[in-house]
Each structure stands twice: as structure tokens, then as C-alpha cells.
Amino acid sequence: MTSDLKVFITRSEATCGECGEDLGRKAWITLVEDKGALCLSCADLDHLVFLPAGDAALTRRSRKHSTLSAVVLRWARARKRYERQGVLVEEEALERAEQECLADADVRARRRERAALRREELDQQYVEQFAERVRALYPGCPSGREISIAEHACLKYSGRVGRSAAAKSFDEEAIRLAVVAHIRHRETPYDTLLARGVERWDARAEVEGLVAGVLARWQASG
């Protein structure tokens, strides 16, 4: 069994060792031996959602249902140790765990809270335009997926591909990168490989053919 993936909340300034982005203080990073700090986007963990510590049953069930998860840690100066803040899990896993743990009314309240927070982080008009461009370039994409791709890519302050200057001009390559990232996580065993401890680039190489096949089908007119 592999050890837990770990995400650290930094106390000092941080820079991503792969994309070079200045992450500032209180950045969420992973640590990689040859590159140092990586932002969650470069570490391929940015599709996960944060579940704060405090509800042991919800945390346990969310991690059980999530193919990929990570423990979030922050240094406590007074205690001189890293303390657990919560976990990152797949959103579908969290929703399934909520169904198991909470009454229907509580589930709806939690989802409304998350939806409200998500709306605050999204520029809706930009998301809609991004989604339209995805649909135009990939007409074979399953219905509704273009919205998921756009929302994931365009979250404010995330450093994701949708926030780049190229994406804001709806550059075809930027759109392709967002679609590829979605396919990698949703249509291949990529997350399973990461959860097993396979290095990121090895995992990407292993699913490259599957990604290319799905991309080709989605480019077809349907």
C-alpha cells in the first residue's frame, strides 16, 4: 500500500518548480525530489476538492470512494510540527460520502454552499464562451462535458490553463490542453496510477494512447 500523497500550505513565498509561477504565501504545493515545490495544477491534483478536517466519518468515506486523494498539512509554529488541515478528494467521492453520512436536507445545504463558493470563483460569461469554443472544436464531446471542462479550466486564481492569456483569446492549443487534462482524469486510469505511486510523467506516458483515442473521437463530428 502506497503512502499518502501530501499537500503542504506554505508559510513563506513559493515558486512552482515546473511552470515557474510565483505562488506567494499560503500556497498549496506538493514536494517533488528533483523539482522542489509544484503547484497543484502542475502536480495534477487541481481537480480535487478540499474537505476540511473535523468530520471523521465523512473524511473516511470520501477517501474510500476517491481514486486519488491527498492529505493537506500546515506547519504549526507553536507545536513545531505539521498538522493535518483536511484532505483533497474527488468531488464525486465527496458527494457519495455525504449521501451516506447526512440527511437529504444537510446534503442539499452543503451542495448549495459549495455551489455558491464556486460561482464566486467563476467568471460565468467567460466560462460560457470557453465552453462554446470547446464544443466547436470537439463536437463529439459528450453533452455537458464542455461546461465541466470550462469551469475547471477557468477558476480564478488557480493558475490553470483557462486563466492564461492564450486561453482568454480562446487559442486552439489552450483549449486542447484543457480538454486533454479532462480526458486524462475522467476517461483513463491516470488517477489510479498516481494513487499507486506511479510518477506523473510515467503515468501520462502510459495513458497517452487512450487520451489520443478519446481526443480523436471527440474531434469527429459525431
GIHUCOR-V487143 format. One record per backbone hydrogen bond with DSSP energy under -1.0 kcal/mol. CO is the residue of the C=O (numbers start at 1). NH is the residue of the N-H. E is the energy in kcal/mol with one decimal. If there is no record, write none. Layout:
# GIHUCOR-V487143
co:CO nh:NH e:E
co:CO nh:NH e:E
This chain:
# GIHUCOR-V487143
co:5 nh:71 e:-2.9
co:7 nh:73 e:-3.1
co:8 nh:29 e:-2.6
co:14 nh:23 e:-2.5
co:14 nh:24 e:-1.0
co:16 nh:20 e:-1.1
co:21 nh:16 e:-2.5
co:27 nh:10 e:-2.5
co:29 nh:8 e:-3.0
co:30 nh:38 e:-2.4
co:32 nh:36 e:-2.9
co:36 nh:32 e:-3.1
co:37 nh:17 e:-3.8
co:38 nh:30 e:-2.1
co:39 nh:43 e:-1.9
co:40 nh:45 e:-2.8
co:41 nh:44 e:-1.2
co:45 nh:48 e:-1.6
co:49 nh:89 e:-2.5
co:51 nh:87 e:-2.3
co:55 nh:59 e:-2.5
co:56 nh:60 e:-2.7
co:57 nh:61 e:-2.5
co:58 nh:62 e:-2.4
co:59 nh:63 e:-2.5
co:60 nh:64 e:-1.8
co:61 nh:65 e:-2.0
co:62 nh:66 e:-1.1
co:70 nh:88 e:-2.9
co:71 nh:7 e:-3.1
co:72 nh:85 e:-3.2
co:72 nh:86 e:-1.0
co:73 nh:9 e:-2.6
co:74 nh:83 e:-2.9
co:76 nh:80 e:-1.7
co:76 nh:81 e:-1.2
co:81 nh:76 e:-3.1
co:83 nh:74 e:-2.1
co:85 nh:53 e:-2.6
co:86 nh:72 e:-2.7
co:87 nh:51 e:-3.3
co:88 nh:70 e:-1.8
co:89 nh:49 e:-3.4
co:90 nh:94 e:-2.0
co:91 nh:95 e:-2.4
co:92 nh:96 e:-2.1
co:93 nh:97 e:-2.3
co:94 nh:98 e:-2.5
co:95 nh:99 e:-2.0
co:96 nh:100 e:-1.5
co:97 nh:101 e:-1.9
co:98 nh:102 e:-2.9
co:103 nh:107 e:-2.1
co:104 nh:108 e:-2.3
co:105 nh:109 e:-2.0
co:106 nh:110 e:-2.5
co:107 nh:111 e:-2.4
co:108 nh:112 e:-2.4
co:109 nh:113 e:-2.2
co:110 nh:114 e:-2.4
co:111 nh:115 e:-2.8
co:112 nh:116 e:-2.6
co:113 nh:117 e:-2.2
co:114 nh:118 e:-2.5
co:115 nh:119 e:-2.4
co:116 nh:120 e:-1.7
co:117 nh:121 e:-1.2
co:121 nh:156 e:-2.5
co:123 nh:127 e:-2.5
co:124 nh:128 e:-2.5
co:125 nh:129 e:-2.1
co:126 nh:130 e:-2.6
co:127 nh:131 e:-2.9
co:128 nh:132 e:-2.2
co:129 nh:133 e:-1.9
co:130 nh:134 e:-2.1
co:131 nh:135 e:-2.6
co:132 nh:136 e:-2.1
co:133 nh:137 e:-2.2
co:134 nh:138 e:-2.5
co:138 nh:141 e:-2.1
co:142 nh:145 e:-2.0
co:144 nh:148 e:-1.4
co:145 nh:149 e:-2.8
co:146 nh:150 e:-2.2
co:147 nh:151 e:-3.0
co:148 nh:152 e:-2.2
co:149 nh:153 e:-2.3
co:150 nh:154 e:-2.0
co:155 nh:158 e:-1.4
co:160 nh:163 e:-2.1
co:161 nh:164 e:-1.5
co:164 nh:168 e:-2.1
co:166 nh:171 e:-2.6
co:167 nh:170 e:-2.3
co:171 nh:175 e:-2.1
co:172 nh:176 e:-2.2
co:173 nh:177 e:-2.3
co:174 nh:178 e:-1.6
co:175 nh:179 e:-2.3
co:176 nh:180 e:-2.9
co:177 nh:181 e:-2.2
co:178 nh:182 e:-1.8
co:179 nh:183 e:-2.6
co:180 nh:184 e:-2.7
co:181 nh:185 e:-1.7
co:182 nh:186 e:-2.7
co:183 nh:187 e:-2.9
co:189 nh:193 e:-2.1
co:190 nh:194 e:-2.2
co:191 nh:195 e:-2.6
co:192 nh:196 e:-1.4
co:193 nh:198 e:-2.3
co:194 nh:197 e:-1.6
co:199 nh:203 e:-2.8
co:200 nh:204 e:-2.5
co:201 nh:205 e:-2.1
co:202 nh:206 e:-2.0
co:203 nh:207 e:-1.6
co:207 nh:211 e:-2.6
co:208 nh:212 e:-2.5
co:209 nh:213 e:-2.1
co:210 nh:214 e:-2.2
co:211 nh:215 e:-2.7
co:212 nh:216 e:-2.2
co:213 nh:217 e:-1.9
co:214 nh:218 e:-2.5
co:215 nh:219 e:-1.7
co:218 nh:140 e:-3.3
